[in-house]
Amino acid sequence: MRLPLFPLHVVAFPHLPLPLHVFEPRYRALMRDVMADGSPYGGRFAVSMITGGPEVGESPASVRPIGTMVDVRTADRFDDGRWG
């Protein structure tokens, strides 16, 4: 199964909510794709802990090889394109 990847500096734990504020353009696009009617992703994406890259003060970007599949249960899209 292929899913879009959302690298975060946190770990998503199974069966626990993971509230997100999605504001970066690349992750806004990820949410649009995941939440689109008829999306092949069905409201799902993968979260893996980012271990290197600009977000954590290093380069190049790298993530842990194991992650968690996330089901979007509720999502609000704001007028400016952000998601919550």
Backbone as XML, in Angstrom:
<?xml version="1.0"?>
<chain id="A" units="angstrom">
  <residue number="1" name="MET">
    <atom name="N" x="0.843" y="-1.169" z="0.000"/>
    <atom name="CA" x="0.000" y="0.000" z="0.000"/>
    <atom name="C" x="0.891" y="1.235" z="0.000"/>
  </residue>
  <residue number="2" name="ARG">
    <atom name="N" x="0.558" y="2.188" z="-0.846"/>
    <atom name="CA" x="1.305" y="3.451" z="-0.897"/>
    <atom name="C" x="0.432" y="4.560" z="-0.347"/>
  </residue>
  <residue number="3" name="LEU">
    <atom name="N" x="1.008" y="5.345" z="0.564"/>
    <atom name="CA" x="0.297" y="6.467" z="1.169"/>
    <atom name="C" x="1.193" y="7.688" z="1.179"/>
  </residue>
  <residue number="4" name="PRO">
    <atom name="N" x="0.602" y="8.890" z="1.134"/>
    <atom name="CA" x="1.409" y="10.096" z="1.319"/>
    <atom name="C" x="2.051" y="10.077" z="2.704"/>
  </residue>
  <residue number="5" name="LEU">
    <atom name="N" x="3.242" y="10.646" z="2.801"/>
    <atom name="CA" x="3.992" y="10.659" z="4.058"/>
    <atom name="C" x="4.003" y="12.056" z="4.654"/>
  </residue>
  <residue number="6" name="PHE">
    <atom name="N" x="3.642" y="12.128" z="5.923"/>
    <atom name="CA" x="3.686" y="13.370" z="6.685"/>
    <atom name="C" x="4.730" y="13.170" z="7.779"/>
  </residue>
  <residue number="7" name="PRO">
    <atom name="N" x="5.986" y="13.590" z="7.553"/>
    <atom name="CA" x="7.008" y="13.434" z="8.599"/>
    <atom name="C" x="6.791" y="14.462" z="9.705"/>
  </residue>
  <residue number="8" name="LEU">
    <atom name="N" x="6.828" y="14.001" z="10.929"/>
    <atom name="CA" x="6.625" y="14.879" z="12.077"/>
    <atom name="C" x="7.705" y="14.623" z="13.115"/>
  </residue>
  <residue number="9" name="HIS">
    <atom name="N" x="7.865" y="15.564" z="14.000"/>
    <atom name="CA" x="8.832" y="15.404" z="15.087"/>
    <atom name="C" x="8.137" y="14.796" z="16.315"/>
  </residue>
  <residue number="10" name="VAL">
    <atom name="N" x="7.084" y="14.044" z="16.045"/>
    <atom name="CA" x="6.356" y="13.300" z="17.069"/>
    <atom name="C" x="6.045" y="11.926" z="16.496"/>
  </residue>
  <residue number="11" name="VAL">
    <atom name="N" x="5.587" y="11.048" z="17.349"/>
    <atom name="CA" x="5.175" y="9.718" z="16.923"/>
    <atom name="C" x="3.657" y="9.645" z="17.021"/>
  </residue>
  <residue number="12" name="ALA">
    <atom name="N" x="3.013" y="9.106" z="15.998"/>
    <atom name="CA" x="1.567" y="8.870" z="16.052"/>
    <atom name="C" x="1.350" y="7.491" z="16.662"/>
  </residue>
  <residue number="13" name="PHE">
    <atom name="N" x="0.608" y="7.438" z="17.749"/>
    <atom name="CA" x="0.338" y="6.173" z="18.417"/>
    <atom name="C" x="-1.007" y="5.619" z="17.965"/>
  </residue>
  <residue number="14" name="PRO">
    <atom name="N" x="-1.082" y="4.328" z="17.742"/>
    <atom name="CA" x="-2.355" y="3.723" z="17.331"/>
    <atom name="C" x="-3.467" y="4.016" z="18.333"/>
  </residue>
  <residue number="15" name="HIS">
    <atom name="N" x="-4.644" y="4.321" z="17.799"/>
    <atom name="CA" x="-5.876" y="4.533" z="18.574"/>
    <atom name="C" x="-5.874" y="5.796" z="19.423"/>
  </residue>
  <residue number="16" name="LEU">
    <atom name="N" x="-4.901" y="6.681" z="19.243"/>
    <atom name="CA" x="-4.898" y="7.952" z="19.965"/>
    <atom name="C" x="-5.027" y="9.093" z="18.959"/>
  </residue>
  <residue number="17" name="PRO">
    <atom name="N" x="-5.772" y="10.141" z="19.308"/>
    <atom name="CA" x="-5.899" y="11.274" z="18.391"/>
    <atom name="C" x="-4.568" y="12.003" z="18.212"/>
  </residue>
  <residue number="18" name="LEU">
    <atom name="N" x="-4.395" y="12.570" z="17.041"/>
    <atom name="CA" x="-3.207" y="13.365" z="16.738"/>
    <atom name="C" x="-3.684" y="14.675" z="16.116"/>
  </residue>
  <residue number="19" name="PRO">
    <atom name="N" x="-4.017" y="15.668" z="16.953"/>
    <atom name="CA" x="-4.478" y="16.945" z="16.410"/>
    <atom name="C" x="-3.352" y="17.626" z="15.636"/>
  </residue>
  <residue number="20" name="LEU">
    <atom name="N" x="-3.664" y="18.093" z="14.449"/>
    <atom name="CA" x="-2.669" y="18.745" z="13.604"/>
    <atom name="C" x="-3.159" y="20.115" z="13.161"/>
  </residue>
  <residue number="21" name="HIS">
    <atom name="N" x="-2.238" y="21.038" z="13.000"/>
    <atom name="CA" x="-2.485" y="22.324" z="12.346"/>
    <atom name="C" x="-1.617" y="22.317" z="11.094"/>
  </residue>
  <residue number="22" name="VAL">
    <atom name="N" x="-2.248" y="22.127" z="9.950"/>
    <atom name="CA" x="-1.524" y="21.970" z="8.693"/>
    <atom name="C" x="-1.477" y="23.322" z="7.995"/>
  </residue>
  <residue number="23" name="PHE">
    <atom name="N" x="-0.268" y="23.895" z="7.911"/>
    <atom name="CA" x="-0.140" y="25.239" z="7.359"/>
    <atom name="C" x="0.879" y="25.327" z="6.238"/>
  </residue>
  <residue number="24" name="GLU">
    <atom name="N" x="1.836" y="24.397" z="6.153"/>
    <atom name="CA" x="2.829" y="24.456" z="5.080"/>
    <atom name="C" x="2.191" y="24.046" z="3.754"/>
  </residue>
  <residue number="25" name="PRO">
    <atom name="N" x="2.535" y="24.744" z="2.664"/>
    <atom name="CA" x="1.915" y="24.454" z="1.367"/>
    <atom name="C" x="1.998" y="22.989" z="0.942"/>
  </residue>
  <residue number="26" name="ARG">
    <atom name="N" x="3.133" y="22.336" z="1.170"/>
    <atom name="CA" x="3.253" y="20.935" z="0.724"/>
    <atom name="C" x="2.329" y="20.012" z="1.508"/>
  </residue>
  <residue number="27" name="TYR">
    <atom name="N" x="2.074" y="20.316" z="2.773"/>
    <atom name="CA" x="1.186" y="19.472" z="3.564"/>
    <atom name="C" x="-0.275" y="19.873" z="3.379"/>
  </residue>
  <residue number="28" name="ARG">
    <atom name="N" x="-0.524" y="21.109" z="2.994"/>
    <atom name="CA" x="-1.883" y="21.489" z="2.577"/>
    <atom name="C" x="-2.264" y="20.677" z="1.346"/>
  </residue>
  <residue number="29" name="ALA">
    <atom name="N" x="-1.322" y="20.540" z="0.413"/>
    <atom name="CA" x="-1.565" y="19.739" z="-0.793"/>
    <atom name="C" x="-1.798" y="18.272" z="-0.426"/>
  </residue>
  <residue number="30" name="LEU">
    <atom name="N" x="-1.028" y="17.757" z="0.519"/>
    <atom name="CA" x="-1.221" y="16.383" z="0.976"/>
    <atom name="C" x="-2.642" y="16.213" z="1.495"/>
  </residue>
  <residue number="31" name="MET">
    <atom name="N" x="-3.105" y="17.130" z="2.317"/>
    <atom name="CA" x="-4.458" y="17.037" z="2.871"/>
    <atom name="C" x="-5.519" y="17.147" z="1.787"/>
  </residue>
  <residue number="32" name="ARG">
    <atom name="N" x="-5.315" y="18.037" z="0.816"/>
    <atom name="CA" x="-6.275" y="18.136" z="-0.301"/>
    <atom name="C" x="-6.382" y="16.811" z="-1.024"/>
  </residue>
  <residue number="33" name="ASP">
    <atom name="N" x="-5.231" y="16.178" z="-1.296"/>
    <atom name="CA" x="-5.222" y="14.891" z="-1.996"/>
    <atom name="C" x="-5.895" y="13.802" z="-1.173"/>
  </residue>
  <residue number="34" name="VAL">
    <atom name="N" x="-5.571" y="13.745" z="0.093"/>
    <atom name="CA" x="-6.102" y="12.699" z="0.968"/>
    <atom name="C" x="-7.613" y="12.848" z="1.165"/>
  </residue>
  <residue number="35" name="MET">
    <atom name="N" x="-8.091" y="14.082" z="1.257"/>
    <atom name="CA" x="-9.492" y="14.328" z="1.583"/>
    <atom name="C" x="-10.387" y="14.520" z="0.357"/>
  </residue>
  <residue number="36" name="ALA">
    <atom name="N" x="-9.824" y="14.508" z="-0.829"/>
    <atom name="CA" x="-10.617" y="14.715" z="-2.051"/>
    <atom name="C" x="-11.627" y="13.582" z="-2.241"/>
  </residue>
  <residue number="37" name="ASP">
    <atom name="N" x="-12.796" y="13.932" z="-2.754"/>
    <atom name="CA" x="-13.783" y="12.910" z="-3.094"/>
    <atom name="C" x="-13.167" y="11.935" z="-4.087"/>
  </residue>
  <residue number="38" name="GLY">
    <atom name="N" x="-13.312" y="10.656" z="-3.831"/>
    <atom name="CA" x="-12.768" y="9.648" z="-4.721"/>
    <atom name="C" x="-11.264" y="9.447" z="-4.606"/>
  </residue>
  <residue number="39" name="SER">
    <atom name="N" x="-10.655" y="10.020" z="-3.570"/>
    <atom name="CA" x="-9.207" y="9.879" z="-3.379"/>
    <atom name="C" x="-8.830" y="8.407" z="-3.234"/>
  </residue>
  <residue number="40" name="PRO">
    <atom name="N" x="-7.743" y="7.988" z="-3.879"/>
    <atom name="CA" x="-7.306" y="6.603" z="-3.701"/>
    <atom name="C" x="-6.778" y="6.339" z="-2.282"/>
  </residue>
  <residue number="41" name="TYR">
    <atom name="N" x="-6.555" y="7.408" z="-1.521"/>
    <atom name="CA" x="-6.011" y="7.261" z="-0.171"/>
    <atom name="C" x="-7.104" y="7.083" z="0.881"/>
  </residue>
  <residue number="42" name="GLY">
    <atom name="N" x="-8.336" y="7.399" z="0.528"/>
    <atom name="CA" x="-9.458" y="7.173" z="1.446"/>
    <atom name="C" x="-9.322" y="7.846" z="2.792"/>
  </residue>
  <residue number="43" name="GLY">
    <atom name="N" x="-8.790" y="9.066" z="2.825"/>
    <atom name="CA" x="-8.656" y="9.776" z="4.094"/>
    <atom name="C" x="-7.520" y="9.277" z="4.965"/>
  </residue>
  <residue number="44" name="ARG">
    <atom name="N" x="-6.522" y="8.643" z="4.342"/>
    <atom name="CA" x="-5.399" y="8.091" z="5.112"/>
    <atom name="C" x="-4.066" y="8.650" z="4.623"/>
  </residue>
  <residue number="45" name="PHE">
    <atom name="N" x="-3.126" y="8.758" z="5.560"/>
    <atom name="CA" x="-1.748" y="9.061" z="5.223"/>
    <atom name="C" x="-0.858" y="8.414" z="6.283"/>
  </residue>
  <residue number="46" name="ALA">
    <atom name="N" x="0.425" y="8.397" z="6.023"/>
    <atom name="CA" x="1.372" y="7.805" z="6.963"/>
    <atom name="C" x="2.121" y="8.903" z="7.703"/>
  </residue>
  <residue number="47" name="VAL">
    <atom name="N" x="2.390" y="8.655" z="8.972"/>
    <atom name="CA" x="3.201" y="9.557" z="9.794"/>
    <atom name="C" x="4.432" y="8.786" z="10.228"/>
  </residue>
  <residue number="48" name="SER">
    <atom name="N" x="5.582" y="9.383" z="10.028"/>
    <atom name="CA" x="6.828" y="8.801" z="10.489"/>
    <atom name="C" x="7.642" y="9.907" z="11.144"/>
  </residue>
  <residue number="49" name="MET">
    <atom name="N" x="8.385" y="9.556" z="12.164"/>
    <atom name="CA" x="9.160" y="10.553" z="12.905"/>
    <atom name="C" x="10.335" y="11.042" z="12.071"/>
  </residue>
  <residue number="50" name="ILE">
    <atom name="N" x="10.399" y="12.359" z="11.910"/>
    <atom name="CA" x="11.501" y="12.963" z="11.173"/>
    <atom name="C" x="12.721" y="13.016" z="12.088"/>
  </residue>
  <residue number="51" name="THR">
    <atom name="N" x="13.863" y="12.603" z="11.554"/>
    <atom name="CA" x="15.079" y="12.572" z="12.364"/>
    <atom name="C" x="16.148" y="13.515" z="11.852"/>
  </residue>
  <residue number="52" name="GLY">
    <atom name="N" x="15.974" y="14.016" z="10.640"/>
    <atom name="CA" x="16.942" y="14.952" z="10.081"/>
    <atom name="C" x="16.267" y="15.808" z="9.034"/>
  </residue>
  <residue number="53" name="GLY">
    <atom name="N" x="16.706" y="17.023" z="8.882"/>
    <atom name="CA" x="16.153" y="17.933" z="7.904"/>
    <atom name="C" x="15.981" y="19.317" z="8.493"/>
  </residue>
  <residue number="54" name="PRO">
    <atom name="N" x="15.549" y="20.253" z="7.672"/>
    <atom name="CA" x="15.415" y="21.630" z="8.138"/>
    <atom name="C" x="14.490" y="21.784" z="9.345"/>
  </residue>
  <residue number="55" name="GLU">
    <atom name="N" x="13.468" y="20.923" z="9.435"/>
    <atom name="CA" x="12.522" y="21.017" z="10.545"/>
    <atom name="C" x="13.169" y="20.729" z="11.893"/>
  </residue>
  <residue number="56" name="VAL">
    <atom name="N" x="14.241" y="19.955" z="11.877"/>
    <atom name="CA" x="14.919" y="19.613" z="13.135"/>
    <atom name="C" x="16.348" y="20.142" z="13.165"/>
  </residue>
  <residue number="57" name="GLY">
    <atom name="N" x="16.657" y="21.069" z="12.279"/>
    <atom name="CA" x="17.949" y="21.733" z="12.302"/>
    <atom name="C" x="19.078" y="20.983" z="11.616"/>
  </residue>
  <residue number="58" name="GLU">
    <atom name="N" x="18.747" y="20.002" z="10.771"/>
    <atom name="CA" x="19.773" y="19.247" z="10.066"/>
    <atom name="C" x="19.403" y="19.110" z="8.592"/>
  </residue>
  <residue number="59" name="SER">
    <atom name="N" x="20.343" y="18.672" z="7.829"/>
    <atom name="CA" x="20.081" y="18.409" z="6.427"/>
    <atom name="C" x="20.916" y="17.201" z="6.025"/>
  </residue>
  <residue number="60" name="PRO">
    <atom name="N" x="20.522" y="16.340" z="5.189"/>
    <atom name="CA" x="19.259" y="16.287" z="4.441"/>
    <atom name="C" x="18.126" y="15.719" z="5.298"/>
  </residue>
  <residue number="61" name="ALA">
    <atom name="N" x="16.914" y="15.766" z="4.763"/>
    <atom name="CA" x="15.750" y="15.249" z="5.476"/>
    <atom name="C" x="15.810" y="13.726" z="5.541"/>
  </residue>
  <residue number="62" name="SER">
    <atom name="N" x="15.450" y="13.178" z="6.690"/>
    <atom name="CA" x="15.358" y="11.731" z="6.832"/>
    <atom name="C" x="14.289" y="11.414" z="7.868"/>
  </residue>
  <residue number="63" name="VAL">
    <atom name="N" x="13.682" y="10.241" z="7.719"/>
    <atom name="CA" x="12.633" y="9.814" z="8.633"/>
    <atom name="C" x="12.919" y="8.385" z="9.090"/>
  </residue>
  <residue number="64" name="ARG">
    <atom name="N" x="12.280" y="7.980" z="10.165"/>
    <atom name="CA" x="12.384" y="6.603" z="10.644"/>
    <atom name="C" x="11.737" y="5.679" z="9.609"/>
  </residue>
  <residue number="65" name="PRO">
    <atom name="N" x="12.241" y="4.468" z="9.454"/>
    <atom name="CA" x="11.702" y="3.562" z="8.431"/>
    <atom name="C" x="10.334" y="2.974" z="8.779"/>
  </residue>
  <residue number="66" name="ILE">
    <atom name="N" x="9.878" y="3.139" z="10.011"/>
    <atom name="CA" x="8.585" y="2.611" z="10.437"/>
    <atom name="C" x="7.719" y="3.779" z="10.858"/>
  </residue>
  <residue number="67" name="GLY">
    <atom name="N" x="6.448" y="3.722" z="10.483"/>
    <atom name="CA" x="5.526" y="4.786" z="10.833"/>
    <atom name="C" x="4.164" y="4.230" z="11.182"/>
  </residue>
  <residue number="68" name="THR">
    <atom name="N" x="3.196" y="5.116" z="11.234"/>
    <atom name="CA" x="1.829" y="4.764" z="11.590"/>
    <atom name="C" x="0.897" y="5.260" z="10.501"/>
  </residue>
  <residue number="69" name="MET">
    <atom name="N" x="-0.046" y="4.398" z="10.091"/>
    <atom name="CA" x="-1.070" y="4.829" z="9.151"/>
    <atom name="C" x="-2.128" y="5.599" z="9.943"/>
  </residue>
  <residue number="70" name="VAL">
    <atom name="N" x="-2.457" y="6.789" z="9.455"/>
    <atom name="CA" x="-3.391" y="7.670" z="10.143"/>
    <atom name="C" x="-4.683" y="7.745" z="9.344"/>
  </residue>
  <residue number="71" name="ASP">
    <atom name="N" x="-5.807" y="7.567" z="10.029"/>
    <atom name="CA" x="-7.134" y="7.769" z="9.447"/>
    <atom name="C" x="-7.620" y="9.146" z="9.872"/>
  </residue>
  <residue number="72" name="VAL">
    <atom name="N" x="-7.971" y="9.980" z="8.926"/>
    <atom name="CA" x="-8.516" y="11.297" z="9.251"/>
    <atom name="C" x="-9.979" y="11.092" z="9.627"/>
  </residue>
  <residue number="73" name="ARG">
    <atom name="N" x="-10.308" y="11.394" z="10.863"/>
    <atom name="CA" x="-11.693" y="11.238" z="11.336"/>
    <atom name="C" x="-12.484" y="12.521" z="11.153"/>
  </residue>
  <residue number="74" name="THR">
    <atom name="N" x="-11.849" y="13.647" z="11.454"/>
    <atom name="CA" x="-12.469" y="14.953" z="11.232"/>
    <atom name="C" x="-11.396" y="15.895" z="10.716"/>
  </residue>
  <residue number="75" name="ALA">
    <atom name="N" x="-11.799" y="16.789" z="9.838"/>
    <atom name="CA" x="-10.862" y="17.783" z="9.297"/>
    <atom name="C" x="-11.639" y="19.028" z="8.917"/>
  </residue>
  <residue number="76" name="ASP">
    <atom name="N" x="-11.095" y="20.154" z="9.285"/>
    <atom name="CA" x="-11.668" y="21.446" z="8.926"/>
    <atom name="C" x="-10.693" y="22.153" z="8.001"/>
  </residue>
  <residue number="77" name="ARG">
    <atom name="N" x="-11.193" y="22.592" z="6.857"/>
    <atom name="CA" x="-10.361" y="23.388" z="5.950"/>
    <atom name="C" x="-10.758" y="24.845" z="6.119"/>
  </residue>
  <residue number="78" name="PHE">
    <atom name="N" x="-9.782" y="25.668" z="6.449"/>
    <atom name="CA" x="-10.023" y="27.085" z="6.668"/>
    <atom name="C" x="-9.985" y="27.849" z="5.347"/>
  </residue>
  <residue number="79" name="ASP">
    <atom name="N" x="-10.563" y="29.027" z="5.348"/>
    <atom name="CA" x="-10.650" y="29.834" z="4.118"/>
    <atom name="C" x="-9.293" y="30.115" z="3.499"/>
  </residue>
  <residue number="80" name="ASP">
    <atom name="N" x="-8.242" y="30.202" z="4.310"/>
    <atom name="CA" x="-6.918" y="30.502" z="3.788"/>
    <atom name="C" x="-6.152" y="29.255" z="3.335"/>
  </residue>
  <residue number="81" name="GLY">
    <atom name="N" x="-6.788" y="28.068" z="3.380"/>
    <atom name="CA" x="-6.169" y="26.848" z="2.907"/>
    <atom name="C" x="-5.533" y="25.978" z="3.968"/>
  </residue>
  <residue number="82" name="ARG">
    <atom name="N" x="-5.446" y="26.490" z="5.208"/>
    <atom name="CA" x="-4.920" y="25.670" z="6.291"/>
    <atom name="C" x="-5.945" y="24.594" z="6.655"/>
  </residue>
  <residue number="83" name="TRP">
    <atom name="N" x="-5.466" y="23.555" z="7.334"/>
    <atom name="CA" x="-6.331" y="22.488" z="7.817"/>
    <atom name="C" x="-6.138" y="22.310" z="9.309"/>
  </residue>
  <residue number="84" name="GLY">
    <atom name="N" x="-7.189" y="21.891" z="9.970"/>
    <atom name="CA" x="-7.123" y="21.559" z="11.388"/>
    <atom name="C" x="-7.851" y="20.259" z="11.642"/>
  </residue>
</chain>
